[in-house]
Amino acid sequence: MSRASHWPLTLLGGASSLFNVFLPIVMSRQIAPQDVGAFKVFFLYLATVPALSLGIGFTNGTYLWGASPDNPEAKARSAFLLALVAGFFASAVALLLGARVGWSTSLLFFALACPPAVAGTIFEASLVASGQVKKAAVFASSFEFLRLTSLLLAILGGFGITGIFVAHTTVSWAKLLSAGYGLGLISPGDPAFHRERPALLRYALPVSVAAVFDLLILNADRYVLSTQLSAGQFAIYAFGCLMVPPLFVFEQSVNQVLIPSLAGAKPRSGTAAALYRSAVDDLLFFLIPATAGLIALADPLVRMLFTDVYREAALYLSVYAFYYALSGVPQDVLARARGDSTWILRTAVVFGLLALACTYTGARFFGPLGALRAFVLVQLLRRIYALHYFVAMEGCRYRDLFPAREAVLFSVAAALGALAARWASSFFPLPAHAFLLGTAAFVPVYFGIVSLFEPRTFQRLTQIRRMR
């Protein structure tokens, strides 16, 4: 069974999310530190709403149900209706909280932003699951491009934090309404809704609870350090944990396409292992050099993006970069494809609590850098455990899942490229010149070595061009 191409999602999603790179750049120059902090807190907590309200479970389930021959349209519409109800419930909770602790502009817009945050991605998930990857990519990237453009205009126009919240909420609701129109609504009294609802809730509940702990795994260091650092110090740390949107989009796009493919693969036939290995090979081919480049050029990159005021963030970036390489090993795609919500929940709870304990201990004894190193360690352990699960479920070997030879080749080539980049960048005091010349030295070294020893890896570049 062939794996559908993730490149439409990767390329279109990556192109629109490139604008996201400009947000912290512009904010660091245009907005007061306290407003930057309000912005980060707003979206940090908004990201928890889909998990707390079961939206994550409905969305992930749509990827699984879309590959089922048993009326996938009714399942997607039912999931959308349930997610919409959950989103309005989350808004009500936020409004009740405001009535209890006091109203604020941020809390009002937070309540308004809850329904789109919970239900806004189910339509594109249903398109991916049904094989309409290009259509899903166009839909998702168009609204992301519009949202990010609106945020940038609000920042540059001097509308302050309120203008930013207005821009985000308006575009998010436009996407939600478009999704409802494209997916089609189902009546709460429809027999199909009553038939599908119990199964949807049984799947969504443990997956969403697991997502809460997943957020803890991914953000435990920020939760801990936000209580221990001053606003200025936390801003430096946050800028050091630099999000590179194209890399995240790439990883998510591969996973979004991989899950339905694994769902359709016959268990223990070797097909699932081959699909997984192919996905890891694709991911590592780009994520390992990205990690090496970020480490080698952390200082000029941070200075170029955020000015010398935040130069200390380069130290954090050189550690956080390892997270991108670890992202090349998907951790729970097989469990999601097979609907094994029990394993997903158990694993998330264990590693969520482990992340909280490790980052707290690291922060207490070694400061912010200790918390960050603990975060990276937990990510490594989580992926080792995921490989163990895949081996146990599929009866395969670790080498059937992980392309060790290719990973070593990519790592050696990336390390040599990083040395070339560091050497080239040392001749230029201006950060922009140092970063660009370092990148220019890195790229030919990495791709030259890889093409010399493994020419077939460049078949993936043909996939990008075809976008089939």
N, C-alpha and C positions, 0 to 999 in steps of 0.2 A: 504494500500500500504506500503510495507516494505522499509526501508531506506537502501541503499547499504552501505557496510562496508567501512569506511574511513581508516581502520587500515593499508592496504598496503601503502597508501600515508603517513600516520603518521610514521610508523616504518622505511620504507626505506628512506623517506625524512629526518626523524629525525636522522637516522644513518649517512647519508652523511653530514648533516648540523652540526653534532657534531664537525666536523673539523673547522667550523666557530668560535667555541669557542676559538680555539687556535690562531686565527688571532690577536685579541687585546692583548692576552698574549704575543705572540712573538713580536709584534710591540712595546709594551711597554718596551721591553728589547733590541731590535735589531735596531730600526729605530729612527732617530732623530725626535724630536717633530714637527718640521716644515713639515717633510715628513708624519707623522701621520695625521697632519692637511690637507695636500694635498690629502691624501687618503680619508679622511672622506668627504671633500668637493666634490671630484670627484664623489663618489658614491651617495652622497646626491642629487646632481643635476642630475645625470644619472637616478635616480629613478623617476624624474619628467617627463622625456622624453616620456614614454609610455602614460602618461595622456595628455600631451600637444599635442601629435601627433595622438590621437584617439586609440592608441594601446590597452589601458585598456578596452575601449568599445568593440573592436573586440574580445578580449579574453573573457571578461565576457559574451558577447553575444553568444560565442561558447558553453558555458555551458548551456545556455538556448536553443539554436537552436539544439543542439545535442539530446535533448529530444523530438524534433518535428519529426513527421513522414514525413514531407514535405521536402524530399531531403536534409538531414542534411550534407551529404558529400559536395555537391556543395556550401552550405553556409559556411562550414569551409574553403574550398579552396579559396572561394572568399574573406573571411575575412583575410586569410593569405596573399593573393596578395595585398589587400588594405593596410594591416599593413606593408608589405614590402615596398610599395611605400612611405608610411608615414615615415618609418624609414630612407629611403634615403633622403627624404625631410628634416628631422631633421638634418641629416649629412650635407646637403648643407647649412642650416642655421648656423650651428656651424662653418663651413669653412668660410662663409661670415663674421661671427663675428670675426674670427681670422684675416681675411684680413683687418678688420676695426680697431681692437684694438691691434693687434700684435699677432704673432704666439707664441705658446708654446707647449712643449711636451704634457702636459696634455690636451690641447684643441684638438690637432691632434688625440690623442687616444680617446678622448671623441667623436669626429665625427665618428671615425671608430666603436665605440661601440654602436652607436644609432640604426642601423637596427636590430641587435640581441636583443637589449633591448625592441624594440617595437613588433617584430613578433615572438620572440623565444619561447613563451609559448603557442601558439595557438594549436600546435599539441597535446600536452599533455592534454589541455583543451578538445579537441575533443574526445580524448580517454576516459577521465573521463565521459563525457556526454553520450557516447555510451555504458557505462558500463564496459569498459576495464580498470578498476581501477588499477589492478596489473601491466599491461603493461605501463600505464602512470607513475606509481610510479617508475618502473625500469628505464624508459627513463629519467625522471626528476632527480632522485637521482644519476644516473650514471654520468651525465654531471655536476651536482653540486659537486659531490665528486671529479671529475677531475679538475674542476675549482679551488676549494679550495685547493686541493693538489698542483696545479701549483702555486697558490699565496704563499703558505707556502714555497715552494721550492725557489721561487724568493726572499722571505724575508731572509730565512736562508742562501741562496747562496750569499747574499750581492750584489744583482743586483740593489738595490735601487728602487726608486719609478717608474722609467721607466720600469724596469723588471716586476714589479707588473702589470702595465698597459698592457704590451705585453702579459703576461700570461692570464689575464682576457679576452682581446680582441680575442686572438687566440681560446680559448676554447668556447667562446660565438659564434664565427662564425662557429665553428665545429658543435655546437648544432643547429644553424639556418639552416645550409645545411642539416643536418640529418633530421630535422623537415620537410623541403621542400621535401626531398626524401620520407619520410614516409607518408606525407599527400597527396602528389601529387599536381602538379601545375595546375592551370587553366589559359587558355589563356585570355588576356584582350578582345579578340574578340569573346569569347565563349558566346552564347546566355544565358546560365545559369548565367554567371557573370553579364551581363547587367540586367537580371531579378532580381537578388538578391541584386545588389549594392545599389539601393535607400533605401531599408529596412535596410540594414546593416548600412548605414551612418546615417539614422534617429535614430537608436538605439544607435550607438556608440558616436555620438556627445554629447548629454546630459550626458551620462554615463561618458565619458572622462572628460568633464568639471567638473562634480561632483568629479571625481577622483583627479583633481587638488586641489579642496578644501579639499578633504579627506587628501591629503598630508599636506595641511596647518594645518588641525586638528591634525595630528600625529606629525608634526615637527615644529609647530609654536614656541614652546619654544626654539628650537635649532636655528631657523632663528633669533629670537629676541636676544638671548644670544650671538650668534656669533658676533654681532655688539657691545656688551657691555662688554664682558670678554676678558682678554688676552688669548693668545694661550694656555698657561699652565693651566689657570683656566677652559677654555673650555674643555680641554682634561680631567680634573678631572670630570667635569659635564657629559661629554659624557660617560666616563667609569662607572659613577654612574647609567646612564640610560642603564643598562646592558641588552643586547639582549640575551635571552636564546633560541637558535634556535629550540630545540625540542618542546618548548612550542608554539612558533609561527607556526611551521610546524603542530603541533597537531590541533591548532585552525583553520588554513587554510584548512587542510585536511577535517575536519568535515564540514566546510562551503562548500567546493567544492563538496562534496557528497550530502549535504543537499539541495543545490539550485536545481539540476535536480529533486530530489524527490519532492520538493515543487511544481515545475513546473507541475509535473504530477498528483498532488493531486486535487481532485474536490473542488472548492471553497465552503467555509462555510459548509463543511461536517464533520468537526472535525478532518479530517485526517492531515491537515497541522499543526494544533495546537499540535497534538500528536507527529508528526515528530519533530517539533521544541522543544517541551518539552524534548523529548528523547535526542536530541542533546545537549541541555543545561545541562541536567543531566550528560551526558558523560564529557562535558567540565569542569563543576564545580568540579566533582569528582577528577580531577587532578590539576586544576588551583588554587583552594582555598588552598590546602596544599602547592603548589608551592609558592604561595604568602606568606603564613605564614613562610615557611622555609627561604625564602629570607630575610624577615624582621628580623627573629631571628638570622640569621647567616650572616648578611650583612657585619659586620666588618671582621671576619676571611675570608670570601669569597673574599672580595676586596683585602685584604692583600695577600692572597694566589695567586690570579690571577695577580695582578698588582704591588706587592711589597708595602711596607709602604709609598712610595712616594705618592701614590694615596689614602691613607687611608681616606681622607676626602670624597671620593666618596661614602663611605658606608652610609653617611647621605642621599644622594640623592637616593641611591638604596632602602633604607627602605621606601621611599615615592613612588618611581617609581614602586615598586613591586605591588601596588594596581591595576596598569593597567592590570596585568595578570589576576587577579580575575574578573575584569570588562569584559575582553575578553571572559569570559564564557557566555556572553549574546550577540549573533550575532545581529548586528544592522540593516542590510538592506537586509537580505537574501530573505524575502518574496517579497519585491519590485523588486529585481533582477529576481526572479523566475517568477514573473508575468509581467515582462517587463515594470514596472511602472517607467520609466526613469524621468518623471516629478517630482515625489516625491523624487527620489534619488538626482536629481539636486537641488531642493529647500532646502532639508534638509542639503546637503553638503555645500551649499553657506551660509546658516544661521549659522551652527555650525563652518564652517571655519572662518568666520568673527568673531564669538564669541570667538573662540580659540585665534585668533590673538589679539583681544582686551583684553581678560583676561590675557593671558601670558605677554603681554606688560605691563599691569597695575601691575601684580604681580611682574614682574622683576623690575619695576621702584620703587615700594614702599617696596618690601620685598626681593629683590635680587633673585638669582638663585632658591632658595628654594620656593619663592613665585611663580615664573613662573612654577615650576614643580607642585606645588599644584593646580594651576589654570588649568594646563593640565589635571590632574586627574579629577578635577571637571567637565570639559567639557566632558570627556569620560563618566562619570556617567550620566550626563544630556542627552547625545545623546542616550544612551541605554534605558533610561526611555521613551524617545520619540518614540523609535523604538517599544517598547512593546505596547505603546498606538496605534500606526499605525496598528500593527498586530491585536489587539483587534477590532479596527474599521473595518478592512477589512474582518476579518473572523467571526465576530459576536460571539467571544468567550469571556471568562473571563481571567483576569490576572493569576489566579491560574491554568488555563488550559495550560499556557505557561511556567510559572516559577515554578520549583519544590521547593517550599519554605521549606517544611519539610526537604528534603534532603540537601538543602543549609545550613540550620541551623545546622544539624548534622555534615556536613563536616566542617563548621566553628568552632564549638565547639571542635571537634576532632583535627582540625589543631591548634587551640589556645593552647590546652593542649600539643600537640606535640611540639609547639614552645617553651613553658615554659620548657619542658624537654630538648629540644635542647640547649636553652640558659644556663640552669643549667649545663649540661654535658660539654659544650664548655668552661665554665668558669675555668675549672680545667687545661686547657692546654694552655700555652703561645704561642706555635707555631701555626700559623694560619692554616696550613694544618691539624694538629692533632685536633685542635678545630673544624674545619669544618667537618671532617670525623666523629669524635665522636658525634658531635651535630646531624649530619644526622642519625647516627646509633641509637640515642635516639629518634629522631623524627618519623622515619618510623614505628616502631612497635607500638608506642602510637597511631598514626593516624589510621593505618589500623586495629589495634586491636579494637579500639572503634567503627569504622565504621562497621566492620564485626559483632560486638556484637549486634548493634542496627539495622542494615540494611544488612543482609547477601546477599540479592539478588543483591546488587550493584556489587558484585564480578563476576557476570555473564559477565561483560565487559572484565574481564581478560581472560575469556574463548574465547571471540571474538579475543583478541590479539593473542592467541595461534593458533586459527583456521585460522585467516586472510581470512575469507571467503568473 
